[in-house]
């Protein structure tokens, strides 16, 4: 999903489409519809010495990783800025004011006018984002990252648009009504509505994923792996039954590696990609599983939701002030009308000014959000390495090998630009994660781990 759609739906509480999941793969990986390829029999790197990094790539792969990382970074930043520019252009050209006037002419019912307006609006911003999505998919295929055909890719784009309309229209209608009903404190009302939607988004996220991928019970497809995973379950005391372990059939679109945790309460589950199960040694899968288990044991999902909720309180307050200033400064030029309420933001075209402000805030707040995520991911890395202590022969070697496999599969640059890492990465770089794992040995000299006493 593009930045604008995430801004409009996630930050405006239509977060059901962007439900928080905590995948092990790094931030620079493509979207779920474009995944990385497993490298073809690359020679194993020698064991790292004191002065050598744990994650390294052969020269041919290194050149590809550097080039692809630059392309990903450019597309990521360009997508964010393009999304903001699209909203500005729609306002500055009076296209939205004209669209609102047209809906009022063809229909007298307000809610129907709103449905038509926001449906066309969401379709427009989606179509304008397709070129960048296409470029991303093109390079994913060119570098052997995606094996998904163009027909399947277009089908996924259509499904994303359908979900955007089904969820986005009623949410935007509700928020627009809140602005009309409480023109002075509408941001607080929107914030209150956002809170239950945040919880709902996590709860229902597992039901949306099957629209794009097939899932199978892991205990039926790989019972031997489930038996090994249950050792980690017993050690961590998470009581995750095999019935909540799933295999995602990712190989129809990718040969990449991944695993993730999703859901909440009765819907929580751990998902392993079939490519991971088929190509990664069992010991490394146990580490990945331990990492994902750590997100639950360390309560990362409720912690993240709480931090987001607190942050959105101030973001909505600041965006309301910024949007109000924009409406006063440019409202007449943009054709905004205040006839429907005390503020031009009460009109539907005016409401997009608020969405524009939120999009700008979302872009500027990205480093803080990603920094929080990197912290949680580092904690999960430590937990995963400690969780397999006593289950696999060498937790350090196992963790490093898992990170190397992920880095090679996603063609991760071993030395990413520090600023790019700060701004865009929601996981620590593979280089940092592998180096930490190689030197993390709290059990030396009779010590114990941070999360396990034995």
Helices and strands as residue ranges (DSSP letters): H 3-9, G 15-18, H 59-92, H 95-106, H 110-142, H 150-181, H 186-209, E 214-217, H 218-221, H 223-236, G 242-244, E 245-249, E 259-262, G 265-267, E 269-273, H 274-279, H 282-297, H 300-334, G 344-346, H 348-387, H 395-409, H 418-424, H 430-439, G 444-446
